[in-house]
Amino acid sequence: MSEVVIPDAERRAVGKFLRRMLPILVLMLLINQMDRTNVGFVQDELRADVGVSATAYGLGAGLFFIGYALFEVPSNMLLERFGARVWLTRIMITWGAVIVAMCFIHNVWMFYALRFLLGVAEAGFFPGVLLYFTQWLPDSSRGRASAIFLGGSATAYIVTGPITGALLELHGVGGFAGWRWMFALEGLLSIVVGFIAGFFLVSRIEDARWLTREEKDALGAAVARDEEARSRAPRVSRLKLLFHPQVAVLTAVFFAMALTGYAITFWLPSLVEEIGGLSPFEVGLLSAIPWICAVIAMYTVSHFTDGTPDRRPYLAIALVLSAIGTFLATLGSPWFGLAAITLAAVGGKCAATLYWPMAQSGLDLKIAAPGLAVVNSIGNLGGFVSPTLFGYLKDTTGSTNGGLYTLSAASILAVVGVALIRRGGGSATGSGKPAVAKGQVATGG
């Protein structure tokens, strides 16, 4: 098949969008990931100051995903109505306000309510940005933008620990606990960046003052052609998709991956604290190690497997590594446990890198878009199950080993699911290749 020739005006317009819009979107995503996971660094403080037990902490951490799942679709509908400039900044400012409110937590029920409200406030941000890309970029250029944007999610895991740990060192300043300072300052950062984003984001191509008339016409025509092609695809209800064999298999595999990913995210700091004698900043630094190793491995694996006709064997290997890591974390010293969790994080992140291209190419074109939305929405509920399970087991058994064994079993079962994923059943690009840019790192929203 011959290469698609992109007009110069369209190419210039795409380049301007990437330079002007992507930096602020990546920053917003980085802060988004930090604000939803920073609670993992204050588990002990919440127990001591507020009386939040391990079970309550796990439930509260997971309630975020219930609020997020319930309001994700309505949020995207409102984005289409009000435009990205208004709606994405509204999302960021309101989630920042909820984070600020968390510095005033004084009982368990307030903790539950604010974690749920944080999910409601954040709902639609991740898929909203991806929808924003479809309004601005043709299919041929969107993969590159998605890859750059999703890189912000990977970076967030690395910087969250050191930043949050440093803010916790403010303990006692002004008579306030360090965790209250952490929530207040990180929430205020979200609000400030949200207002700044309102000056940068442009909802429609026609409203971009930095595009020439020729560039607007070329880019608008390219986006319109893609929208027309997508509109011709038959619509399938989400209820029917739940019973589609490939959607069900993909959802089950992603759910297992989400179990491990979010368990590590919310419980890693407490595992690191078991080393003993560490300051909050040192805990934050050590908590970044698994994610640094994971990001390096993730991009290496992505580069190595690009163009591979069948990613299933590599995905199975990554899931086995994740299972081995979570199992080994139940053995040995806390330092050994950190090394084991690092192995699990490497396996989990590499699995995500391999999984999403397979998911995109493994579904027929007519159900690809709604099918992936179902996979992402239901699969992400693993973010509710795993921290809740860990908290319950920690309170009833005094250890998280039971939860780690569960994660190992889930990863092994996911390997069986990988064997059932259809190879290259469809393409979102029409070229026979998955609609994923080289090196794209997708983790779901």
C-alpha positions as CSV (number, residue, x, y, z in Angstrom):
1,M,0.0,0.0,0.0
2,S,1.4,3.4,-1.0
3,E,2.3,6.0,1.7
4,V,-0.3,8.7,2.4
5,V,0.9,12.1,1.3
6,I,0.1,14.7,3.9
7,P,-0.3,18.3,2.5
8,D,2.3,20.8,3.7
9,A,-0.4,23.1,5.3
10,E,-1.9,20.1,7.2
11,R,1.6,19.1,8.4
12,R,2.4,22.6,9.6
13,A,-0.9,22.8,11.5
14,V,-0.3,19.5,13.2
15,G,3.2,20.6,14.2
16,K,1.8,23.8,15.7
17,F,-0.8,21.9,17.7
18,L,1.8,19.5,19.1
19,R,4.1,22.4,20.1
20,R,1.4,24.6,21.6
21,M,-1.2,22.2,23.1
22,L,0.7,19.1,24.1
23,P,3.0,20.6,26.8
24,I,0.1,21.9,28.9
25,L,-1.9,18.7,28.4
26,V,1.1,16.5,29.5
27,L,1.5,18.7,32.6
28,M,-2.2,18.4,33.4
29,L,-2.0,14.6,33.1
30,L,1.2,14.4,35.3
31,I,-0.6,16.4,38.0
32,N,-3.7,14.3,37.5
33,Q,-1.9,11.0,38.2
34,M,-0.1,12.5,41.2
35,D,-3.3,13.8,42.8
36,R,-5.1,10.5,42.5
37,T,-2.3,8.4,44.0
38,N,-0.7,10.8,46.6
39,V,-2.9,9.2,49.3
40,G,-0.6,6.2,49.1
41,F,2.1,8.2,50.9
42,V,0.0,9.2,54.0
43,Q,-1.6,5.9,55.0
44,D,0.2,5.8,58.4
45,E,-0.6,9.5,59.0
46,L,-4.3,9.1,58.3
47,R,-4.4,6.1,60.7
48,A,-2.7,8.1,63.5
49,D,-4.5,11.4,63.0
50,V,-7.9,10.5,61.7
51,G,-8.3,6.8,62.6
52,V,-8.4,5.5,59.1
53,S,-7.7,1.7,59.4
54,A,-6.0,-0.3,56.6
55,T,-9.4,-1.6,55.5
56,A,-10.9,2.0,55.5
57,Y,-7.8,3.2,53.6
58,G,-8.1,0.5,51.0
59,L,-11.8,1.1,50.5
60,G,-11.3,4.9,50.3
61,A,-8.5,4.5,47.8
62,G,-10.7,2.3,45.7
63,L,-13.9,4.5,45.9
64,F,-12.2,6.9,43.5
65,F,-12.7,4.5,40.7
66,I,-16.4,4.0,41.4
67,G,-17.0,7.8,41.1
68,Y,-14.8,7.9,38.0
69,A,-16.6,5.0,36.2
70,L,-20.0,6.4,37.0
71,F,-19.4,9.8,35.6
72,E,-16.9,9.2,32.8
73,V,-19.5,9.0,29.9
74,P,-21.6,12.0,31.1
75,S,-18.4,14.0,31.4
76,N,-17.4,13.3,27.8
77,M,-20.8,14.3,26.6
78,L,-20.5,17.6,28.4
79,L,-17.0,18.1,26.9
80,E,-18.5,17.8,23.4
81,R,-21.1,20.4,24.4
82,F,-18.9,23.0,26.1
83,G,-15.6,22.4,24.4
84,A,-12.2,21.2,25.7
85,R,-11.1,24.7,26.8
86,V,-14.0,25.0,29.3
87,W,-14.5,21.4,30.3
88,L,-10.9,20.2,30.7
89,T,-10.0,23.2,32.8
90,R,-13.2,22.7,34.8
91,I,-12.2,19.1,35.5
92,M,-8.8,20.2,36.7
93,I,-9.9,23.0,38.9
94,T,-12.6,21.0,40.6
95,W,-10.3,18.0,41.3
96,G,-7.8,20.5,42.7
97,A,-10.5,21.8,45.0
98,V,-11.3,18.3,46.2
99,I,-7.6,17.7,47.0
100,V,-7.4,20.9,49.0
101,A,-10.5,19.8,50.9
102,M,-8.7,16.6,51.8
103,C,-6.3,18.5,54.0
104,F,-9.4,19.0,56.4
105,I,-10.2,15.3,56.7
106,H,-11.2,14.6,60.3
107,N,-13.0,11.2,60.1
108,V,-13.3,8.1,58.0
109,W,-16.6,9.1,56.3
110,M,-15.1,12.4,55.1
111,F,-12.2,10.4,53.7
112,Y,-14.6,8.1,51.8
113,A,-16.7,11.0,50.5
114,L,-13.8,13.0,49.3
115,R,-12.1,10.1,47.5
116,F,-15.4,9.4,45.8
117,L,-15.8,13.0,44.8
118,L,-12.3,13.1,43.5
119,G,-13.2,10.3,41.1
120,V,-16.3,12.3,40.1
121,A,-14.3,15.5,39.6
122,E,-11.6,13.7,37.5
123,A,-14.1,11.7,35.5
124,G,-13.6,12.2,31.8
125,F,-10.2,13.9,31.8
126,F,-8.1,11.1,30.3
127,P,-10.7,10.0,27.6
128,G,-11.6,13.7,27.2
129,V,-8.1,14.6,26.1
130,L,-8.2,11.6,23.6
131,L,-11.5,12.9,22.3
132,Y,-10.0,16.4,22.0
133,F,-7.3,14.8,19.8
134,T,-10.0,13.5,17.4
135,Q,-11.4,17.0,17.1
136,W,-8.0,18.4,16.2
137,L,-5.9,15.7,14.6
138,P,-6.5,13.4,11.7
139,D,-6.0,9.7,12.3
140,S,-2.6,9.7,10.6
141,S,-1.2,12.1,13.2
142,R,-3.1,11.2,16.3
143,G,-0.9,8.2,17.3
144,R,2.1,10.5,17.8
145,A,0.2,12.9,20.0
146,S,-1.3,10.1,22.1
147,A,2.2,8.6,22.6
148,I,3.6,11.9,23.9
149,F,0.6,12.6,26.1
150,L,0.6,9.1,27.6
151,G,4.3,9.5,28.4
152,G,3.2,12.0,31.1
153,S,1.4,9.2,32.9
154,A,4.6,7.1,33.0
155,T,6.6,10.2,34.2
156,A,4.1,10.9,37.0
157,Y,4.9,7.6,38.7
158,I,8.5,8.7,39.0
159,V,8.0,12.2,40.2
160,T,5.1,11.7,42.6
161,G,7.2,10.0,45.3
162,P,9.9,12.6,45.6
163,I,7.5,15.6,45.3
164,T,5.0,14.2,47.8
165,G,7.8,13.1,50.2
166,A,9.4,16.6,50.1
167,L,6.0,18.2,51.0
168,L,5.5,15.8,53.9
169,E,8.8,17.1,55.4
170,L,6.8,20.3,56.1
171,H,5.3,18.5,59.1
172,G,4.9,20.9,62.0
173,V,5.2,24.1,60.0
174,G,2.5,26.5,61.1
175,G,1.3,23.8,63.5
176,F,-0.1,21.7,60.6
177,A,0.7,18.0,59.9
178,G,2.8,17.3,56.8
179,W,0.0,15.3,55.1
180,R,-2.3,18.3,55.4
181,W,0.4,20.5,53.7
182,M,0.8,17.9,51.0
183,F,-2.9,17.9,50.1
184,A,-3.2,21.7,50.3
185,L,-0.2,22.5,48.2
186,E,-0.8,19.8,45.5
187,G,-4.4,20.8,45.3
188,L,-3.6,24.5,44.9
189,L,-1.1,23.5,42.1
190,S,-3.9,21.8,40.3
191,I,-6.2,24.8,40.6
192,V,-3.4,27.2,39.3
193,V,-2.5,25.0,36.4
194,G,-6.2,24.6,35.6
195,F,-6.6,28.3,35.3
196,I,-3.4,28.7,33.2
197,A,-4.7,25.9,30.9
198,G,-7.8,28.0,30.2
199,F,-5.6,30.6,28.5
200,F,-3.7,28.0,26.4
201,L,-6.3,25.5,25.2
202,V,-8.3,26.1,22.1
203,S,-11.5,24.1,21.6
204,R,-12.0,24.4,17.8
205,I,-9.6,24.6,14.9
206,E,-11.4,27.8,13.7
207,D,-10.6,29.6,16.9
208,A,-6.8,29.1,16.7
209,R,-5.2,32.5,16.1
210,W,-1.9,30.8,15.5
211,L,-3.0,28.9,12.4
212,T,-3.2,30.6,9.0
213,R,-6.4,30.4,6.9
214,E,-4.7,27.7,4.7
215,E,-3.7,25.6,7.7
216,K,-7.2,25.8,9.3
217,D,-8.8,24.7,6.0
218,A,-6.3,21.8,5.5
219,L,-6.5,20.5,9.0
220,G,-10.3,20.9,9.3
221,A,-10.8,19.0,6.0
222,A,-8.6,16.2,7.2
223,V,-10.4,15.8,10.5
224,A,-13.8,16.0,8.7
225,R,-12.8,13.2,6.4
226,D,-11.9,10.9,9.3
227,E,-15.1,11.9,11.2
228,E,-17.2,11.0,8.2
229,A,-15.4,7.6,7.9
230,R,-16.0,6.8,11.5
231,S,-19.7,7.9,11.3
232,R,-20.3,5.2,8.7
233,A,-19.4,2.4,11.1
234,P,-22.5,0.7,12.7
235,R,-23.1,1.6,16.3
236,V,-23.2,-1.3,18.8
237,S,-24.6,-0.9,22.4
238,R,-22.3,-1.3,25.3
239,L,-24.6,-3.9,26.8
240,K,-24.2,-6.1,23.7
241,L,-20.4,-5.6,23.8
242,L,-20.2,-7.0,27.3
243,F,-21.1,-10.4,25.9
244,H,-18.8,-10.1,22.8
245,P,-16.1,-12.9,23.3
246,Q,-13.1,-10.8,22.4
247,V,-14.3,-7.8,24.4
248,A,-14.8,-10.1,27.4
249,V,-11.4,-11.6,27.1
250,L,-9.7,-8.3,26.7
251,T,-11.6,-6.9,29.7
252,A,-10.6,-9.8,31.9
253,V,-6.9,-9.5,31.0
254,F,-6.9,-5.7,31.6
255,F,-8.8,-6.1,34.9
256,A,-6.0,-8.5,36.1
257,M,-3.4,-6.0,35.0
258,A,-5.2,-3.1,36.8
259,L,-5.3,-5.2,40.0
260,T,-1.5,-5.4,40.1
261,G,-0.9,-1.8,38.9
262,Y,-3.1,0.0,41.3
263,A,-2.2,-2.3,44.3
264,I,1.5,-1.4,43.7
265,T,0.6,2.3,43.3
266,F,-1.4,2.6,46.5
267,W,0.6,0.2,48.8
268,L,4.2,0.7,47.6
269,P,5.0,3.6,50.0
270,S,3.8,1.5,53.0
271,L,6.0,-1.4,51.9
272,V,9.0,0.9,51.6
273,E,8.3,2.3,55.1
274,E,8.8,-1.2,56.5
275,I,12.5,-0.8,55.8
276,G,12.6,1.6,58.8
277,G,14.5,4.7,59.7
278,L,13.5,6.6,56.5
279,S,12.3,10.2,56.3
280,P,9.2,10.9,54.2
281,F,11.4,12.3,51.4
282,E,13.6,9.1,51.4
283,V,10.5,7.0,51.2
284,G,9.4,9.0,48.2
285,L,12.8,8.6,46.5
286,L,12.8,4.8,47.1
287,S,9.2,4.6,45.9
288,A,10.3,6.0,42.6
289,I,12.8,3.3,41.9
290,P,10.3,0.6,40.7
291,W,8.8,3.1,38.3
292,I,12.1,4.4,36.9
293,C,13.1,0.8,36.1
294,A,9.6,0.1,34.7
295,V,9.6,3.1,32.4
296,I,13.1,2.2,31.0
297,A,11.9,-1.4,30.5
298,M,8.7,-0.3,29.0
299,Y,10.2,1.9,26.3
300,T,12.9,-0.8,25.6
301,V,10.2,-3.5,25.1
302,S,8.1,-1.1,23.0
303,H,11.0,-0.4,20.7
304,F,12.0,-4.1,20.5
305,T,8.4,-5.4,19.7
306,D,7.3,-2.7,17.3
307,G,6.4,-4.4,14.0
308,T,6.3,-7.8,15.7
309,P,3.4,-9.8,14.1
310,D,2.3,-11.4,17.3
311,R,2.8,-9.7,20.7
312,R,1.0,-12.4,22.7
313,P,4.2,-14.4,23.8
314,Y,5.8,-11.2,25.0
315,L,2.7,-10.1,26.9
316,A,2.5,-13.5,28.5
317,I,6.2,-13.2,29.6
318,A,5.5,-9.8,31.1
319,L,2.5,-11.1,33.1
320,V,4.6,-14.0,34.4
321,L,7.3,-11.5,35.5
322,S,4.6,-9.5,37.3
323,A,3.3,-12.7,39.0
324,I,6.8,-13.7,40.1
325,G,7.5,-10.2,41.5
326,T,4.4,-10.1,43.6
327,F,5.0,-13.6,44.9
328,L,8.6,-12.9,45.8
329,A,7.5,-9.7,47.6
330,T,6.1,-12.0,50.3
331,L,9.6,-13.4,51.1
332,G,12.7,-12.0,52.6
333,S,13.6,-8.6,54.0
334,P,11.9,-5.2,53.1
335,W,14.8,-4.4,50.8
336,F,14.3,-7.8,49.0
337,G,10.6,-6.9,48.9
338,L,11.4,-3.6,47.1
339,A,13.4,-5.4,44.5
340,A,10.6,-7.9,44.0
341,I,8.0,-5.1,43.6
342,T,10.3,-3.5,41.1
343,L,10.2,-6.7,39.1
344,A,6.4,-6.7,39.4
345,A,6.2,-3.1,38.2
346,V,8.5,-3.8,35.3
347,G,6.3,-6.7,34.3
348,G,3.1,-4.7,34.7
349,K,4.2,-1.7,32.7
350,C,5.7,-3.8,29.9
351,A,2.4,-5.7,29.8
352,A,0.5,-2.4,29.4
353,T,2.8,-1.4,26.5
354,L,2.1,-4.7,24.8
355,Y,-1.5,-5.0,25.6
356,W,-3.1,-1.9,24.1
357,P,-1.8,-2.3,20.5
358,M,-3.1,-5.9,20.7
359,A,-6.4,-4.7,22.0
360,Q,-6.7,-2.2,19.2
361,S,-5.8,-4.7,16.4
362,G,-7.7,-7.6,18.0
363,L,-11.2,-6.1,17.5
364,D,-13.2,-5.7,14.4
365,L,-13.2,-2.2,13.1
366,K,-17.0,-1.8,13.6
367,I,-16.7,-2.4,17.4
368,A,-13.1,-1.2,18.0
369,A,-13.9,2.2,19.5
370,P,-16.9,1.3,21.8
371,G,-15.3,-2.0,22.6
372,L,-12.1,-0.4,23.9
373,A,-14.2,2.1,25.9
374,V,-15.9,-0.9,27.6
375,V,-12.6,-2.6,28.3
376,N,-11.1,0.6,29.8
377,S,-14.2,1.4,32.0
378,I,-14.7,-2.1,33.4
379,G,-11.1,-3.1,33.6
380,N,-10.2,0.0,35.6
381,L,-12.5,-1.2,38.3
382,G,-9.5,-3.3,39.3
383,G,-8.4,0.0,40.9
384,F,-11.3,-0.4,43.3
385,V,-10.9,-4.1,44.0
386,S,-7.2,-4.4,44.7
387,P,-6.7,-1.6,47.3
388,T,-9.9,-2.6,49.1
389,L,-8.8,-6.2,49.2
390,F,-5.3,-5.3,50.5
391,G,-6.7,-3.1,53.2
392,Y,-9.1,-5.8,54.4
393,L,-6.4,-8.5,54.4
394,K,-4.0,-6.1,56.2
395,D,-6.4,-5.6,59.1
396,T,-7.6,-9.2,59.3
397,T,-4.3,-11.0,58.9
398,G,-1.8,-8.3,59.8
399,S,0.0,-8.7,56.5
400,T,-0.5,-7.9,52.8
401,N,0.9,-11.3,51.7
402,G,-2.6,-12.6,51.0
403,G,-3.2,-9.7,48.6
404,L,0.2,-10.3,46.9
405,Y,-0.7,-14.0,46.4
406,T,-4.0,-12.9,44.8
407,L,-2.1,-10.6,42.4
408,S,0.2,-13.4,41.4
409,A,-2.7,-15.7,40.7
410,A,-4.6,-13.0,38.8
411,S,-1.5,-12.4,36.5
412,I,-1.2,-16.2,35.8
413,L,-4.9,-16.4,35.0
414,A,-4.4,-13.4,32.7
415,V,-1.7,-15.4,30.8
416,V,-4.5,-17.9,29.9
417,G,-6.6,-15.1,28.7
418,V,-3.8,-13.8,26.5
419,A,-3.8,-17.1,24.6
420,L,-7.5,-16.4,23.8
421,I,-6.9,-12.9,22.4
422,R,-7.4,-12.9,18.6
423,R,-4.4,-11.9,16.6
424,G,-4.7,-8.9,14.4
425,G,-8.5,-9.0,13.9
426,G,-8.9,-5.4,12.8
427,S,-7.2,-2.1,12.2
428,A,-8.0,1.4,13.1
429,T,-6.0,2.8,10.4
430,G,-7.1,0.9,7.4
431,S,-3.5,0.0,6.6
432,G,-3.4,-3.4,8.3
433,K,-1.4,-2.0,11.3
434,P,-2.7,-1.2,14.7
435,A,-3.6,2.4,15.3
436,V,-0.7,2.9,17.8
437,A,2.3,5.1,17.3
438,K,5.8,3.6,17.7
439,G,6.6,3.5,21.4
440,Q,3.1,4.4,22.5
441,V,2.6,3.7,26.1
442,A,-1.1,3.2,27.0
443,T,-2.2,2.6,30.5
444,G,-5.9,3.5,30.4
445,G,-7.5,6.3,32.2
